[in-house]
Amino acid sequence: MLDQQLKNRAIHRAKIIRGQFDGLIKAIEKETYCPELLTQSLSIQRSLKSLDAFVLENHLRTHVKHQMKNKIGNEKAIKELIAIYTLSNK
């Protein structure tokens, strides 16, 4: 279950990232100066982090909120969040 406003924001952000990535591919093909490529790549990474924040917010507001209402779901929610946190810090 996705919050529709967050879903729309996430889709919009993903389309922007797709455009940024297409631009990076073209820049690589044109052999653009390396610092410019790195700047584009870092911009894409920041955009992906923004998308991650939208998805995480949705998960917390919908699924985790629902899971925390019962003991079995409570433990599942905790494990999922620890796994996400661990992955994000690698």
ZATI-379190 format. One record per residue (C-alpha): residue number from 1; residue in one letter; x, z, y. Coordinates in pm, 1 decimal, decimal comma. Layout:
<tiba resi="NUM" resn="A" px="X" pz="Z" py="Y"/>
...
//
This chain:
<tiba resi="1" resn="M" px="0,0" pz="0,0" py="0,0"/>
<tiba resi="2" resn="L" px="156,0" pz="-112,6" py="326,6"/>
<tiba resi="3" resn="D" px="62,0" pz="3,7" py="672,6"/>
<tiba resi="4" resn="Q" px="-41,4" pz="-328,7" py="828,3"/>
<tiba resi="5" resn="Q" px="131,6" pz="-267,0" py="1160,8"/>
<tiba resi="6" resn="L" px="458,8" pz="-178,4" py="986,4"/>
<tiba resi="7" resn="K" px="412,8" pz="-474,6" py="752,1"/>
<tiba resi="8" resn="N" px="376,7" pz="-712,6" py="1046,4"/>
<tiba resi="9" resn="R" px="681,9" pz="-564,1" py="1218,1"/>
<tiba resi="10" resn="A" px="884,6" pz="-591,0" py="895,7"/>
<tiba resi="11" resn="I" px="783,3" pz="-954,5" py="842,6"/>
<tiba resi="12" resn="H" px="873,2" pz="-1035,7" py="1202,7"/>
<tiba resi="13" resn="R" px="1212,2" pz="-864,1" py="1165,6"/>
<tiba resi="14" resn="A" px="1280,3" pz="-1044,2" py="833,8"/>
<tiba resi="15" resn="K" px="1208,3" pz="-1382,3" py="995,2"/>
<tiba resi="16" resn="I" px="1447,4" pz="-1301,5" py="1278,4"/>
<tiba resi="17" resn="I" px="1712,9" pz="-1207,0" py="1021,0"/>
<tiba resi="18" resn="R" px="1654,1" pz="-1533,9" py="835,7"/>
<tiba resi="19" resn="G" px="1713,5" pz="-1722,0" py="1160,3"/>
<tiba resi="20" resn="Q" px="2027,2" pz="-1520,9" py="1231,4"/>
<tiba resi="21" resn="F" px="2156,1" pz="-1588,5" py="881,5"/>
<tiba resi="22" resn="D" px="2086,8" pz="-1962,0" py="910,6"/>
<tiba resi="23" resn="G" px="2279,1" pz="-1957,9" py="1239,5"/>
<tiba resi="24" resn="L" px="2571,0" pz="-1782,6" py="1071,7"/>
<tiba resi="25" resn="I" px="2580,8" pz="-2040,8" py="792,5"/>
<tiba resi="26" resn="K" px="2589,3" pz="-2323,9" py="1047,4"/>
<tiba resi="27" resn="A" px="2863,6" pz="-2147,0" py="1242,3"/>
<tiba resi="28" resn="I" px="3071,9" pz="-2109,9" py="925,7"/>
<tiba resi="29" resn="E" px="3019,7" pz="-2476,8" py="842,6"/>
<tiba resi="30" resn="K" px="3137,7" pz="-2569,1" py="1193,2"/>
<tiba resi="31" resn="E" px="3439,9" pz="-2339,7" py="1145,6"/>
<tiba resi="32" resn="T" px="3350,6" pz="-2128,4" py="1447,3"/>
<tiba resi="33" resn="Y" px="3617,2" pz="-1888,0" py="1571,1"/>
<tiba resi="34" resn="C" px="3635,8" pz="-1583,6" py="1339,2"/>
<tiba resi="35" resn="P" px="3550,0" pz="-1312,3" py="1594,8"/>
<tiba resi="36" resn="E" px="3228,6" pz="-1499,0" py="1675,3"/>
<tiba resi="37" resn="L" px="3142,4" pz="-1515,0" py="1304,1"/>
<tiba resi="38" resn="L" px="3206,3" pz="-1143,3" py="1272,3"/>
<tiba resi="39" resn="T" px="2986,7" pz="-1073,5" py="1573,4"/>
<tiba resi="40" resn="Q" px="2702,9" pz="-1271,1" py="1416,8"/>
<tiba resi="41" resn="S" px="2752,1" pz="-1099,5" py="1081,6"/>
<tiba resi="42" resn="L" px="2748,7" pz="-752,9" py="1237,9"/>
<tiba resi="43" resn="S" px="2433,8" pz="-842,4" py="1429,0"/>
<tiba resi="44" resn="I" px="2265,0" pz="-939,8" py="1102,7"/>
<tiba resi="45" resn="Q" px="2373,0" pz="-610,6" py="947,0"/>
<tiba resi="46" resn="R" px="2218,9" pz="-416,1" py="1237,9"/>
<tiba resi="47" resn="S" px="1898,7" pz="-616,0" py="1198,7"/>
<tiba resi="48" resn="L" px="1889,0" pz="-537,4" py="826,6"/>
<tiba resi="49" resn="K" px="1925,2" pz="-167,0" py="905,1"/>
<tiba resi="50" resn="S" px="1630,7" pz="-197,9" py="1141,1"/>
<tiba resi="51" resn="L" px="1427,8" pz="-362,4" py="863,6"/>
<tiba resi="52" resn="D" px="1532,9" pz="-84,6" py="625,9"/>
<tiba resi="53" resn="A" px="1398,6" pz="168,9" py="874,9"/>
<tiba resi="54" resn="F" px="1059,2" pz="-6,4" py="885,3"/>
<tiba resi="55" resn="V" px="1036,4" pz="-13,5" py="505,2"/>
<tiba resi="56" resn="L" px="1147,4" pz="349,1" py="471,9"/>
<tiba resi="57" resn="E" px="896,2" pz="459,1" py="734,8"/>
<tiba resi="58" resn="N" px="618,6" pz="283,7" py="544,7"/>
<tiba resi="59" resn="H" px="727,8" pz="442,8" py="218,3"/>
<tiba resi="60" resn="L" px="732,3" pz="789,9" py="372,6"/>
<tiba resi="61" resn="R" px="396,3" pz="748,1" py="546,4"/>
<tiba resi="62" resn="T" px="218,2" pz="607,2" py="242,0"/>
<tiba resi="63" resn="H" px="373,1" pz="653,4" py="-101,2"/>
<tiba resi="64" resn="V" px="571,3" pz="972,9" py="-46,2"/>
<tiba resi="65" resn="K" px="283,1" pz="1135,0" py="138,5"/>
<tiba resi="66" resn="H" px="58,2" pz="1056,2" py="-160,2"/>
<tiba resi="67" resn="Q" px="317,7" pz="1160,5" py="-420,6"/>
<tiba resi="68" resn="M" px="381,5" pz="1497,0" py="-255,7"/>
<tiba resi="69" resn="K" px="21,3" pz="1597,6" py="-324,9"/>
<tiba resi="70" resn="N" px="91,3" pz="1655,9" py="-694,7"/>
<tiba resi="71" resn="K" px="382,2" pz="1816,6" py="-879,4"/>
<tiba resi="72" resn="I" px="472,0" pz="1512,9" py="-1092,7"/>
<tiba resi="73" resn="G" px="470,5" pz="1279,3" py="-793,4"/>
<tiba resi="74" resn="N" px="657,5" pz="1537,2" py="-589,4"/>
<tiba resi="75" resn="E" px="959,3" pz="1521,0" py="-822,0"/>
<tiba resi="76" resn="K" px="943,4" pz="1140,5" py="-836,2"/>
<tiba resi="77" resn="A" px="940,0" pz="1116,8" py="-456,1"/>
<tiba resi="78" resn="I" px="1241,8" pz="1346,0" py="-428,5"/>
<tiba resi="79" resn="K" px="1439,7" pz="1143,0" py="-684,6"/>
<tiba resi="80" resn="E" px="1353,1" pz="815,2" py="-510,8"/>
<tiba resi="81" resn="L" px="1462,4" pz="946,2" py="-171,2"/>
<tiba resi="82" resn="I" px="1788,0" pz="1084,9" py="-311,1"/>
<tiba resi="83" resn="A" px="1858,9" pz="747,3" py="-475,5"/>
<tiba resi="84" resn="I" px="1791,2" pz="563,5" py="-149,0"/>
<tiba resi="85" resn="Y" px="2006,4" pz="807,5" py="46,4"/>
<tiba resi="86" resn="T" px="2291,1" pz="774,2" py="-205,0"/>
<tiba resi="87" resn="L" px="2274,7" pz="394,9" py="-200,6"/>
<tiba resi="88" resn="S" px="2271,4" pz="385,1" py="178,3"/>
<tiba resi="89" resn="N" px="2590,1" pz="590,2" py="194,7"/>
<tiba resi="90" resn="K" px="2804,3" pz="376,6" py="-33,9"/>
//
